[in-house]
Amino acid sequence: NAQGLPYLGIFNMRQPALLLRDTDLIRKVLVTEFNKFHDNGIEINEEADPILAKNPFFLKGDRWKIVRAQLTPLLTNAKVSFLCKSA
């Protein structure tokens, strides 16, 4: 019974993985500590899908750092709030 647990151990095919269920823990992994979790083992074929291959969630190492540095100024709270109100 997984009810109330902040995370679970699961298998993604034959590879062990964590399934996060706690919103604070999810926020920590996706925002606060993302630089420690971005190398997620998902490989994207850049020739097959050049747009998805540039998605920061699939980049690794220096390429991830460069794209993150480019995107961070665009995603301030004020700018995102303005875009959400405009939609």
C-alpha positions in Angstrom: 0.0 0.0 0.0 1.7 3.2 -1.2 -0.9 5.7 0.2 0.8 8.5 2.1 4.3 7.7 0.9 6.4 10.6 -0.5 8.0 8.3 -3.1 8.1 4.8 -4.4 10.6 2.5 -6.0 9.5 1.2 -9.3 11.0 -0.4 -12.4 11.0 1.3 -15.8 11.3 -1.9 -17.8 14.4 -3.4 -16.2 15.8 -0.2 -14.7 15.0 0.9 -11.2 13.5 4.4 -10.8 11.8 6.6 -8.2 8.2 7.8 -8.5 7.8 11.0 -6.6 4.4 11.6 -5.0 5.1 14.5 -2.6 4.6 18.0 -4.2 7.4 19.5 -2.1 9.8 16.7 -3.1 8.8 17.1 -6.7 9.4 20.9 -6.6 12.8 20.3 -5.0 13.8 17.9 -7.7 12.4 19.9 -10.6 13.4 23.4 -9.4 15.7 23.7 -6.4 18.0 20.7 -7.0 17.4 20.2 -10.8 21.1 20.4 -11.6 21.7 17.2 -9.6 18.8 15.3 -11.4 18.9 16.5 -15.0 21.0 13.6 -16.3 18.1 11.2 -16.4 19.3 8.5 -18.7 16.8 9.3 -21.5 18.6 9.5 -24.9 17.0 11.4 -27.7 18.2 10.9 -31.3 19.0 14.4 -32.5 18.7 13.4 -36.2 15.2 11.9 -35.6 13.9 14.7 -33.5 16.1 17.8 -33.5 13.6 19.9 -31.6 13.0 17.5 -28.7 16.8 16.9 -28.5 17.2 20.5 -27.5 14.6 20.3 -24.7 16.4 21.1 -21.4 14.7 18.1 -19.7 16.7 15.8 -22.1 20.0 17.6 -22.3 23.1 16.7 -20.3 26.3 18.3 -19.1 27.5 21.5 -20.7 24.7 21.6 -23.3 22.2 21.6 -20.5 24.0 24.4 -18.7 24.1 26.6 -21.8 20.4 26.2 -22.6 19.4 26.7 -18.9 21.4 30.0 -18.8 19.6 31.1 -22.0 16.1 30.2 -20.7 16.4 31.3 -17.0 16.0 35.0 -17.7 12.9 34.4 -19.8 11.1 32.5 -17.0 11.1 34.9 -14.1 8.0 34.8 -11.9 6.8 38.2 -13.2 7.1 37.2 -16.9 5.4 33.9 -16.4 2.6 35.5 -14.4 2.1 38.1 -17.1 1.9 35.4 -19.8 -0.6 33.4 -17.8 -2.8 36.5 -17.3 -2.6 37.3 -21.0 -3.7 33.9 -22.1 
